[in-house]
Amino acid sequence: MAALETAATSVPEDSFVSDASLRPAFFEWLCRMGDNALILGHRTSEWCGHGPVLEEDIALANTALDLIGHTQMWLGLAGEVEGEGRDADKLAYLRDAMKFRNLLLVELPKGDMAVTMMREFLFDAFHYHLLTWLADNSKSPRVAEIAAKALKEVSYHLDRASDLVVRLGDGTEESHRRMQDALDLLWAYSGEMFVGDEVDAAMTQAGIAPDLESLRGEWETTVRDVLKEATLAMPAEAGFVHKGGKQGRHTEHLGFILAEMQFLQRAYPGASW
Amino acid sequence: MSKKEWPLWEVFIRGQHGLNHRHVGSLHAPDAEMAINHARDVYTRRKEGVSIWVVPSKEITASSPSEKGPLFDPAESKTYRHPTFFDIPEEVGKM
């Protein structure tokens, strides 16, 4: 009986899911949410077995698994909204690079630990504020539910990443230099998180997602506080912002990720184990 | 060149409220705060606990194996020392 009740309440009613006029934008937006988690999760998983110490190796693998879990929820809902029989696996494994909607920031190579942790930190701070808004305010109950689930894990990701940014930034001469280099490299990619387009405008209009520009202030506060403690110099406002990932214009790096990630399903369609 | 290792910590986890913390293993971390984070990542991925303790391994004093006899043998064949003759009231819960 208890199980039945749980099953009945596990998928809340959500009229947005079957709203045909909203479908193209909602599907795009869900792919963006899912693809950010998928590609960052894949990048993070590249450390598995290569971490500098066993404990960090496990922590990174856990983070990657959390993100892949979020991917399943976002892309699962994307498939439902699209209504053409594609599930999360099909969306993850059978789309080509131009159909991916992740930010350029998350597809950059993992680099050293400084680049990995600085990238995670910059994204986590954005992810945290975005999910907080979605969990509290989204008019789509399904979106709010996924966001609330993901937020618990992302809160920990942000704590952990902030802690390591401070330790490495305010660490040795070498770790400080590497963290500053990583920050300077990634800074011009962070702007894309706050650049909205017509998809974002439609989501904001429907009350499903926030105006991205409105998250920038909170993000900057979080980032500035941590960088200050880490004795790292926050770069000046980036004059040039690398962008286009959200619309499917990617760096040359994404193809290599997909080649590795999609190989098995492409070579052996439908394989499972 | 020898690699400098982080100090070792012993990890104790309380499985659920009302139970004692139990030793689950050890790990390396530069300080207590990171030891807690590492313990969370290494030992509590499957909802194993409600509370974590970490203790620097070097702070633990262990009995010497060579003193095993004097320490423990005198208790042998003294079954009356086990409180097996009492019924524990249900309200007491876990002991």
Interface residues (C-beta under 8 A of the other chain):
Chain A: V53 L54 E55 I58 A59 N62 Y156 D159 R160 D163 R167
Chain B: W6 L27 H28 A29 P30 E33 M34 N37 H38 R40 D41 V42 R45
